[in-house]
């Protein structure tokens, strides 16, 4: 293009100067001065001079002699396009645009063509561009894009067509609102482009990308229908691309289908969804000759459907079976086409790993009856096969299913566990390793029944540590670690010696760093298990005490090892990987927690010094930067564990640890500006950054290139957690670090990483609780007496820390952070008491934020879709749990304040002045209508579930003060509706929980009494065999059973049909998932046995009653949640029943036979009766 209308005397010199500056900018050594000169050139005061500079820059795109100069000119001009177009006259604009379009066919460089495409797209997006010019340009591009190439077509014509379509794609990717009017034109271009088979891979991929972007801003139903109508065409393209091995086209096509499936506006009909899934399954996923990544993409769509549309899949009699057929076949495919199983696992995708991922999703998302038995039927022949790959598939997929199908698998272990245990003896390394993985999964998910086989499995796994295969050793250590995590101290004690000897020997003998790392973790798990359940003083002897000197010494040796390349280490030089060293540091805390003070006292000071030395790493060395954060992350985790074990005795290490905590919190070494070592392309990027300024409109790519080093954020979070732990356990000893802690709180509160802000909430809570405890002379707990804040603590809280917590609660846009802020304040209210609310203004501020959250108008709730998006729903549930904790904490503090004021008016009057039952009642009166609106939400079952759950928790905290609210007709109808519906398990489960709470707080209310028959009828359908229930349905049944228990404990005036309720209650015991409700179940059993009116019913169902109560009481998870006095009452009641002379002598033996598969129940019976 010409540079100006009239000849310019210095034109050639200026053109040469510009070219030289652009060339200089590609040299890292000259980029800064070149950028300054370019800035001066492009920002001259005279419009005519600026115009000339931009015209010359545009001329470089066309006439530049070097490819890099042409590309850089196009990118630079795109950054300045709004300013350039503003100084061009109409003719110059037209000539400029025409010259760019012409480059499509004339430019030999693909990178320059891409830069020109994006430059044209930025022009089309300019708000200042005249509509007539925009339409003219679109028309010209459309003409090029709509060509019909045939084999033998001129390559320049194809090049032109691809570039034109790419320009449409670049515009569509920005999704500008002002271009919605061009929707049909874009759609026509993309539809035509991906049907031009002769144009090849690049055009099809580009068109599909454009269609993905177009689907995002298709808001009108007619537009959405047009996009969805293309799905059959897209499937044809995917099929053809798969056949032709054109992975890029197939990948983009599947991504488009994935987008359409997950786009709420594009909701497909059930039949259409099943057709698409069937196509992906048969055309892509089932083909062993297709790239593994492509197959994984196809299966990800199926996983989405299982998660979001489980009922649609389950309604079809053929879809789930067809999916399982493909997954089982994939699970038995070789890792390398035509080969066998790998000798050692690597990170790349393989068919059997992809199959395991999908089975995992199906097992978690679908009811167990659609997954477990059908899979077992398909895998059983594999268990009897001599084919290594088939046996591996059976083991891996059985293990994977145990998460999701745990309920039925716990009851049917006899059908598959013998095969797994036998496979642990297999001489083939791949089979033995797979059996270890499988048993590790079982040890995690099939609790507690799997522990019946812990001794046999433990012996086999320990033997595998001597296997010559590193793969087998690694997986055996993994399985042992999981097993130890679930063992009780008394179970580990008899075998502790052998466990330690085997693991230590493995550590000494192995040359494989991966084995060393997981072996260290197993040692830590075993040590922690030896201290499980220990509430006694830390000086009580533990099972691992005898081995502490050897273990501490061995771990210390590993920590001292130089780090290096474990694959290329020199003979005779012991080195370990940074990951293994970090793991060894982390395990020290577990060893301290698993041994007594006498066992670790001598070794610990030296180890702590050693760990602190390892934290000093020169991050200026590139080789060291990657693992410095990992070392410090594990070190802070270790310090936290040791502090929890030692409590305030940790004060001997406090100062040195605090120094390192603050050093990490205030460090920015993990934030890197990518400006060095970029080469020529890096210099060009630096030039663009140098030339950027605040006024540029095309600033979408102006973000500075800041890279966060791997592990930096983990180190930060671990340091913050460690600081909180120090304040929680060392209390008043931390007060001398209060100034630095306040600085850390300020930093964390404003940090860009949400995990840092979340830790900040709990750090604030820990500091306030510690400061208050220091002045009252005792740790603050929920059950301890409440006192006014000391003046110094009052100032610390009201003027310094509350402002930070308030800001997190009011302004943060992350739901989990706001939820954590609510939890922190609610917990402080429970533990510190009413004094935490220091003024009426604070009370009003908290109430205001609660109302905003309940109205869904808080900044963190601006963008959300809790009904369709699972992550958004989980975040909202987390948020509402925090809201519940806060409201409950306020209710508890108000009640405690009023109660204490009545007991001691003189001392507690001021304590309860701001927060008492009267003030809370006034506050709750404002809050309740919004909670009720959520609970009765007509459009969103997810909001209804959150509302009911929140109300139930609040009513429990308020007790008798909530009776009138709980008996409200609108609320009772909402509870009934939630119990009756079966579309949303979260909604139904929370409704069941709410129903039980209604009777606990308001059973005497006439409205509740009148509704009882309807409530019981609604509950009836929930009580069914647990055999085929998934985890979510098990939780619902648990809450329904607890509701019945509460109704029995707090009966209404109307007589209850106990002859139906008691059998239903017994058949649901023990609870499978929600053991928080176990105490309610046992209290109901106590009442039934003690009440003369119900004793005949107990005798009538004595076998079921005894079995149910024993299973509930003896369950390991129940024992940790039920008060000791309740457990004792249950044991007394069971002894009375078992010694009742009217019962048959064989009753106890019958009970033992009924619980024979439950080791925890048998041990309970043998030890108590």
Rosetta blueprint (number, residue, H / E / L):
1 X L
2 X L
3 X L
4 X L
5 X L
6 X L
7 X L
8 X L
9 X L
10 X L
11 X H
12 X H
13 X H
14 X H
15 X H
16 X H
17 X H
18 X H
19 X H
20 X H
21 X H
22 X H
23 X H
24 X H
25 X L
26 X L
27 X L
28 X L
29 X L
30 X L
31 X H
32 X H
33 X H
34 X H
35 X H
36 X H
37 X H
38 X H
39 X H
40 X H
41 X H
42 X H
43 X L
44 X L
45 X L
46 X L
47 X H
48 X H
49 X H
50 X H
51 X H
52 X H
53 X H
54 X H
55 X H
56 X H
57 X H
58 X H
59 X H
60 X H
61 X H
62 X H
63 X H
64 X L
65 X L
66 X L
67 X H
68 X H
69 X H
70 X H
71 X H
72 X H
73 X H
74 X H
75 X H
76 X H
77 X H
78 X H
79 X H
80 X L
81 X H
82 X H
83 X H
84 X H
85 X H
86 X H
87 X H
88 X L
89 X L
90 X H
91 X H
92 X H
93 X H
94 X H
95 X H
96 X H
97 X H
98 X H
99 X H
100 X H
101 X H
102 X H
103 X H
104 X H
105 X H
106 X H
107 X L
108 X L
109 X L
110 X H
111 X H
112 X H
113 X H
114 X H
115 X H
116 X H
117 X H
118 X H
119 X H
120 X H
121 X H
122 X H
123 X H
124 X H
125 X L
126 X L
127 X L
128 X L
129 X L
130 X L
131 X H
132 X H
133 X H
134 X H
135 X H
136 X H
137 X H
138 X H
139 X H
140 X H
141 X H
142 X H
143 X H
144 X H
145 X H
146 X L
147 X L
148 X L
149 X L
150 X L
151 X L
152 X L
153 X L
154 X L
155 X H
156 X H
157 X H
158 X H
159 X H
160 X H
161 X H
162 X H
163 X H
164 X H
165 X H
166 X H
167 X H
168 X H
169 X H
170 X H
171 X H
172 X H
173 X H
174 X L
175 X L
176 X L
177 X H
178 X H
179 X H
180 X H
181 X H
182 X H
183 X H
184 X H
185 X H
186 X H
187 X H
188 X H
189 X H
190 X H
191 X H
192 X H
193 X H
194 X L
195 X L
196 X L
197 X H
198 X H
199 X H
200 X L
201 X H
202 X H
203 X H
204 X H
205 X H
206 X H
207 X H
208 X H
209 X H
210 X H
211 X H
212 X H
213 X H
214 X H
215 X H
216 X H
217 X L
218 X L
219 X L
220 X L
221 X H
222 X H
223 X H
224 X H
225 X H
226 X H
227 X H
228 X H
229 X L
230 X L
231 X H
232 X H
233 X H
234 X H
235 X H
236 X H
237 X H
238 X H
239 X H
240 X H
241 X H
242 X H
243 X H
244 X L
245 X L
246 X L
247 X H
248 X H
249 X H
250 X H
251 X H
252 X H
253 X H
254 X H
255 X H
256 X H
257 X H
258 X H
259 X H
260 X H
261 X H
262 X H
263 X L
264 X H
265 X H
266 X H
267 X L
268 X L
269 X L
270 X H
271 X H
272 X H
273 X H
274 X H
275 X H
276 X H
277 X H
278 X H
279 X H
280 X H
281 X H
282 X H
283 X H
284 X H
285 X H
286 X L
287 X L
288 X L
289 X L
290 X L
291 X L
292 X H
293 X H
294 X H
295 X H
296 X H
297 X H
298 X H
299 X H
300 X H
301 X H
302 X H
303 X H
304 X H
305 X H
306 X H
307 X H
308 X H
309 X L
310 X H
311 X H
312 X H
313 X H
314 X H
315 X H
316 X L
317 X L
318 X L
319 X H
320 X H
321 X H
322 X H
323 X H
324 X H
325 X H
326 X H
327 X H
328 X H
329 X H
330 X H
331 X H
332 X L
333 X L
334 X L
335 X L
336 X L
337 X L
338 X L
339 X L
340 X L
341 X L
342 X L
343 X L
344 X L
345 X L
346 X L
347 X L
348 X L
349 X L
350 X L
351 X H
352 X H
353 X H
354 X H
355 X H
356 X H
357 X H
358 X H
359 X H
360 X H
361 X H
362 X H
363 X H
364 X H
365 X H
366 X L
367 X L
368 X H
369 X H
370 X H
371 X L
372 X H
373 X H
374 X H
375 X H
376 X H
377 X H
378 X H
379 X H
380 X H
381 X H
382 X H
383 X H
384 X L
385 X L
386 X L
387 X L
388 X H
389 X H
390 X H
391 X H
392 X H
393 X H
394 X H
395 X H
396 X H
397 X H
398 X H
399 X H
400 X H
401 X H
402 X L
403 X L
404 X L
405 X L
406 X H
407 X H
408 X H
409 X H
410 X H
411 X H
412 X L
413 X H
414 X H
415 X H
416 X L
417 X H
418 X H
419 X H
420 X H
421 X H
422 X H
423 X H
424 X L
425 X L
426 X L
427 X L
428 X L
429 X H
430 X H
431 X H
432 X H
433 X H
434 X H
435 X H
436 X H
437 X H
438 X H
439 X H
440 X H
441 X H
442 X H
443 X H
444 X H
445 X H
446 X L
447 X L
448 X L
449 X H
450 X H
451 X H
452 X H
453 X H
454 X H
455 X H
456 X H
457 X H
458 X H
459 X H
460 X H
461 X H
462 X H
463 X H
464 X H
465 X L
466 X L
467 X L
468 X L
469 X L
470 X H
471 X H
472 X H
473 X H
474 X H
475 X H
476 X H
477 X H
478 X H
479 X H
480 X H
481 X H
482 X H
483 X H
484 X H
485 X H
486 X L
487 X L
488 X L
489 X H
490 X H
491 X H
492 X H
493 X H
494 X L
495 X L
496 X H
497 X H
498 X H
499 X H
500 X H
501 X H
502 X H
503 X H
504 X H
505 X H
506 X H
507 X H
508 X H
509 X H
510 X L
511 X L
512 X L
513 X H
514 X H
515 X H
516 X H
517 X H
518 X H
519 X H
520 X H
521 X H
522 X H
523 X H
524 X H
525 X H
526 X H
527 X H
528 X H
529 X H
530 X H
531 X L
532 X L
533 X L
534 X L
535 X L
536 X L
537 X L
538 X L
539 X L
540 X L
541 X L
542 X L
543 X L
544 X L
545 X H
546 X H
547 X H
548 X H
549 X H
550 X H
551 X H
552 X H
553 X H
554 X H
555 X H
556 X H
557 X H
558 X H
559 X H
560 X H
561 X L
562 X E
563 X E
564 X L
565 X L
566 X L
567 X L
568 X L
569 X L
570 X L
571 X L
572 X L
573 X L
574 X L
575 X E
576 X E
577 X L
578 X H
579 X H
580 X H
581 X H
582 X H
583 X H
584 X H
585 X H
586 X H
587 X H
588 X H
589 X H
590 X H
591 X H
592 X H
593 X H
594 X H
595 X L
596 X L
597 X H
598 X H
599 X H
600 X H
601 X H
602 X H
603 X H
604 X H
605 X H
606 X H
607 X H
608 X H
609 X H
610 X H
611 X H
612 X H
613 X H
614 X H
615 X L
616 X L
617 X L
618 X L
619 X L
620 X L
621 X L
622 X H
623 X H
624 X H
625 X H
626 X H
627 X H
628 X H
629 X H
630 X H
631 X H
632 X H
633 X H
634 X H
635 X H
636 X H
637 X H
638 X H
639 X H
640 X H
641 X H
642 X H
643 X H
644 X H
645 X H
646 X H
647 X H
648 X H
649 X H
650 X H
651 X H
652 X H
653 X H
654 X H
655 X H
656 X H
657 X H
658 X H
659 X H
660 X H
661 X H
662 X H
663 X H
664 X H
665 X H
666 X L
667 X L
668 X L
669 X L
670 X L
671 X E
672 X E
673 X E
674 X L
675 X L
676 X L
677 X L
678 X L
679 X H
680 X H
681 X H
682 X H
683 X H
684 X H
685 X H
686 X H
687 X H
688 X H
689 X H
690 X H
691 X H
692 X L
693 X L
694 X L
695 X L
696 X L
697 X L
698 X L
699 X L
700 X L
701 X L
702 X L
703 X L
704 X L
705 X L
706 X E
707 X E
708 X E
709 X L
710 X L
711 X L
712 X H
713 X H
714 X H
715 X H
716 X H
717 X H
718 X H
719 X H
720 X H
721 X H
722 X H
723 X H
724 X H
725 X H
726 X H
727 X H
728 X H
729 X H
730 X H
731 X H
732 X H
733 X H
734 X H
735 X H
736 X H
737 X H
738 X H
739 X H
740 X H
741 X H
742 X H
743 X H
744 X H
745 X H
746 X H
747 X H
748 X H
749 X H
750 X L
751 X L
752 X L
753 X L
754 X H
755 X H
756 X H
757 X H
758 X H
759 X H
760 X H
761 X H
762 X H
763 X H
764 X H
765 X H
766 X H
767 X H
768 X H
769 X H
770 X H
771 X H
772 X H
773 X H
774 X H
775 X H
776 X H
777 X L
778 X L
779 X L
780 X L
781 X L
782 X L
783 X L
784 X L
785 X L
786 X L
787 X L
788 X L
789 X L
790 X L
791 X H
792 X H
793 X H
794 X H
795 X H
796 X H
797 X H
798 X H
799 X H
800 X H
801 X H
802 X H
803 X H
804 X H
805 X H
806 X H
807 X H
808 X H
809 X H
810 X H
811 X H
812 X L
813 X L
814 X L
815 X H
816 X H
817 X H
818 X H
819 X H
820 X H
821 X H
822 X H
823 X H
824 X H
825 X H
826 X H
827 X H
828 X H
829 X H
830 X H
831 X H
832 X L
833 X L
834 X H
835 X H
836 X H
837 X L
838 X L
839 X L
840 X H
841 X H
842 X H
843 X H
844 X H
845 X H
846 X H
847 X H
848 X H
849 X H
850 X H
851 X H
852 X H
853 X H
854 X H
855 X L
856 X L
857 X L
858 X L
859 X H
860 X H
861 X H
862 X L
863 X L
864 X L
865 X L
866 X L
867 X L
868 X L
869 X L
870 X H
871 X H
872 X H
873 X H
874 X H
875 X H
876 X H
877 X H
878 X H
879 X H
880 X H
881 X H
882 X H
883 X H
884 X H
885 X H
886 X H
887 X H
888 X H
889 X H
890 X H
891 X H
892 X H
893 X H
894 X H
895 X H
896 X H
897 X H
898 X H
899 X H
900 X H
901 X H
902 X H
903 X H
904 X L
905 X H
906 X H
907 X H
908 X H
909 X L
910 X L
911 X L
912 X L
913 X L
914 X L
915 X L
916 X L
917 X H
918 X H
919 X H
920 X H
921 X H
922 X H
923 X H
924 X H
925 X H
926 X H
927 X H
928 X H
929 X H
930 X H
931 X H
932 X H
933 X H
934 X H
935 X H
936 X L
937 X L
938 X L
939 X L
940 X L
941 X H
942 X H
943 X H
944 X H
945 X H
946 X H
947 X H
948 X H
949 X H
950 X H
951 X H
952 X H
953 X H
954 X H
955 X H
956 X H
957 X H
958 X H
959 X H
960 X H
961 X H
962 X H
963 X H
964 X H
965 X H
966 X H
967 X L
968 X L
969 X H
970 X H
971 X H
972 X H
973 X H
974 X H
975 X H
976 X H
977 X H
978 X H
979 X H
980 X H
981 X L
982 X L
983 X L
984 X L
985 X H
986 X H
987 X H
988 X H
989 X H
990 X H
991 X H
992 X H
993 X H
994 X H
995 X H
996 X H
997 X H
998 X H
999 X H
1000 X H
1001 X H
1002 X H
1003 X L
1004 X L
1005 X L
1006 X H
1007 X H
1008 X H
1009 X H
1010 X H
1011 X H
1012 X H
1013 X H
1014 X H
1015 X H
1016 X H
1017 X H
1018 X H
1019 X H
1020 X H
1021 X L
1022 X L
1023 X L
1024 X L
1025 X L
1026 X H
1027 X H
1028 X H
1029 X L
1030 X L
1031 X H
1032 X H
1033 X H
1034 X H
1035 X H
1036 X H
1037 X H
1038 X H
1039 X H
1040 X H
1041 X H
1042 X H
1043 X H
1044 X H
1045 X H
1046 X H
1047 X H
1048 X H
1049 X H
1050 X L
1051 X L
1052 X L
1053 X L
1054 X L
1055 X L
1056 X L
1057 X L
1058 X H
1059 X H
1060 X H
1061 X H
1062 X H
1063 X H
1064 X H
1065 X H
1066 X H
1067 X H
1068 X L
1069 X L
1070 X L
1071 X L
1072 X L
1073 X L
1074 X L
1075 X H
1076 X H
1077 X H
1078 X H
1079 X H
1080 X H
1081 X H
1082 X H
1083 X H
1084 X H
1085 X H
1086 X H
1087 X H
1088 X H
1089 X H
1090 X H
1091 X L
1092 X H
1093 X H
1094 X H
1095 X H
1096 X H
1097 X H
1098 X H
1099 X H
1100 X H
1101 X L
1102 X H
1103 X H
1104 X H
1105 X H
1106 X H
1107 X H
1108 X H
1109 X H
1110 X H
1111 X H
1112 X H
1113 X H
1114 X H
1115 X L
1116 X H
1117 X H
1118 X H
1119 X H
1120 X L
1121 X L
1122 X L
1123 X L
1124 X H
1125 X H
1126 X H
1127 X H
1128 X H
1129 X H
1130 X H
1131 X H
1132 X H
1133 X H
1134 X H
1135 X H
1136 X H
1137 X H
1138 X H
1139 X L
1140 X L
1141 X L
1142 X L
1143 X L
1144 X L
1145 X L
1146 X L
1147 X H
1148 X H
1149 X H
1150 X H
1151 X H
1152 X H
1153 X H
1154 X H
1155 X L
1156 X L
1157 X L
1158 X L
1159 X H
1160 X H
1161 X H
1162 X H
1163 X H
1164 X H
1165 X H
1166 X H
1167 X H
1168 X H
1169 X L
